[in-house]
Amino acid sequence: MDETLTYDEFREKVSSIILTPGGNCPVTPVVQMLQGKWKLQIIYDLCIKEPLRFGELKKRLDGITNTTLSNALRELEEDGLVHREQFNEIPPHVEYSLTEKGRDLLPIFYAIAKWGLKYIF
């Protein structure tokens, strides 16, 4: 799909089925990348304040387990949305921040937030 496609062009072409080079809907892989109970909240928290240490993220995400947080952060890192930086000091610690690719999601979050405020709240 042409990255310079405007929103109006997208709306016009969506009815004729916009497909990726592999023949799929371009939204599906994005949704799959962000699926899960915690990934969007992790990205949101990193948007508000970054970098964050593991423990700080855990405190912000009420109810998440260490394993679930570790797995979600690992997947977000593998997808190139989150950067993990390890500091080999005493005591050692790790900080997480959004990558440029992760920050590129922020306008999408803004649009979703506007929709939510209009229709849900």
N, C-alpha and C positions, 0 to 999 in steps of 0.2 A: 504494500500500500504506500502511496506517495505521502511522505511525512509533511508536505506542505499543503495537504488537503485542508481546506477550511471547514468549519463546523457546518456551514450551509451545504457545501459540496458533499460532506459526509452524509448529511441527512438525505440529500438527493440520491446519492449512490447506495445508501444502505438498503433501500427497497429493491435494488437490483443485485443484492447480496455481494458485499465487499468480502473478499477472501484473501487470506495470506497466500504467499507463493505455494504453500502446501495444500491449499484448498480449504482451509478452515476459517471460521469466524475469528477475527483478530482480538476479540474481547476474551474469548475462552482461556487462552494461556495466561492472560493477566489475572483473571479471576482465580484460576488454579494456583498461580504463584502467591496470591494474597489470601487464599482460603485458610480457614482455621479460626478458632475463637480468639487468638491473641495477636496475630501478626499485624493487623491494622492498628490495634492499640499500641503495640510496640513502636510502630512507625510514627504514630501520633505523638507519643511521649518523647521520642527522639526529635521530633519536629519542634516541640515546645522547649526542650532543654537538651542540648548535646554538648559535649559527650556525657554519657551516663555510664556508671559502673553497673555491673551485674546486680549487686545488692540494691542500688537505687532503683533500677528498673523493677526488680521484684517487689519493692515496697509500693511502687506506683500501680502495680497490676494485682489488685486484691484477689487472692484465691489461686494464683498461678503457682505451680510447683516448680522446683529447681529444674527437674528433668524437662518439663514442658517448655520452660523459658529457654533452656539450653538448646533444645531441639529447634524451636522457632527461630532463635537467633542464628543458629548454624544454617538453617534453610534460607533465611533472609541474606546471610552472608554469601552462600553459594549462588544465590540469584543476583548478587551484585547490588543489593539495595542497602545493606548495612556493612559498615567497616568495623572490624575488630582490631584493636591495638593492644598488645600485651606489653606491660612494663615490667621488666625484670629487675625490680628493686626490692627492698625489704620494707614492708611486706609487698609481695608481688600483687599486681592488680591488672585488670583488663577494663578498657573503656570501649563503648560502642557509640557510633555516630552514623548518620546517613551518608551514603555516597552521593555523587552527583546524580546518578541514576535514581536513587531513592528520593532525593530532593525534587526530581522532575515529576514525582507523583503528587506534589503538594497542590498544584492547580486543580488536579482531579479531585483531591480531598476537599478543596474549597468548593468546587461545583457540587459535590455530594452533600456537603454541609449546607449549602444554600437550598438544595432540594429538600433536605431533611427539615430545615427550619420552616420551609414553606408548607410542607405536606404532613409532617409528623408532629411538630411541636406547636 
